C-alpha cells in the first residue's frame, strides 16, 4: 500500500508507521519503506510504502483498512504488486485502491421525528 504525504509531514508519519508496525497494528505488513527524494525533487510529496507478502485479495484489503485506520489516512490509498513496481511502463499503475471510510456522526444519535 502507498500513502502519500507532504514532505514536511514525512518525519512524523514515518515515526507513526514504525510504531504501528512494531506493535503489529498493520496485519500482515512485513516491511515499511519511506521515500522523499527522487528524480523529480520538486515534487511536494513523499511516500510510505507498506509491503505485504503474497496474500489473498481479502487479506490485502483488510490490511489496507488496518493501515488506513492506524495512520488516520484520509486520502485514497493504492496497492500495486512488486511486478507493477518493477515495470515502469506498465499501463496499469495499481491493482487495488481504498477510499477513506468516514464515520456517520449521527449513527448513534436518536433524531426527533418530524
Beta strands, then each sheet from edge to edge (+ up, - down):
strand 1: 2-6
strand 2: 29-35
strand 3: 45-52
strand 4: 77-79
strand 5: 96-98
sheet 1: 1+ 3- 2+
sheet 2: 4+ 5-
end
